[in-house]
């Protein structure tokens, strides 16, 4: 494993900067699932005190990509194949419902925002920025949940997205790609603009299933690896 290194950050961006650096390390695989974070080493590399580092780590615990174990420390969440299967299965159900709820709500503003978010994903892909590509892809997929006018659906989606960040990153690692193909969402976006709701729902399910078995195999391999410290 390549040793994780963190660059110093300015005081003015301390907490946000720490959160961003830790999230990037997790989503790019520098910090692996199940890995323990060494507060002293990370704080020395970032040249920050341990207090703001702990605040940032607590924020990521709340997001769900870190977990804090009493008397043991803070770890990147451990990922099992079942975790991923559970999340992706729920994602398919939520997307189908969200598309149905959103369909009659679509208007010019929806289509313009869909295009804006799609372009943001493509730009992150062109830049080969793994973290931003994942964030923008989730924002693209989140649009139907935001427009569905169902607060429980939106809350459930928002809770799921923190886990999906990690799983999307693992998906890229399983494909051995920094980012997916730039045109991966073209059909999804075109169908959301079209007249066939069932086709859009069907494609959303297929999109989630893309290379899914490869992802599960990758996750099973991670389950067998010994834990490491950052």
Secondary structure, 3 states (H helix, E strand, C coil): CCCCCCCCCCHHHHHHHHHHHHHHHHHCCCCCCCCECCHHHHHHHHCCCHHHHHHHHHHHHHHCCEEEECCCEEEECCCCHHHHHHHHHHHHHHHHHHHHHHHCCCCHHHHHHHHHHHHHHHHHHHCCCHHHHHHHHHHHHHHHHHHCCCHHHHHHHHHHHHHHHHHHHHHHHHHCCCCCCCCCCHHHHHHHHCCCHHHHHHHHHHHHHCCHHHHHHHHHHHHCCCCCEC
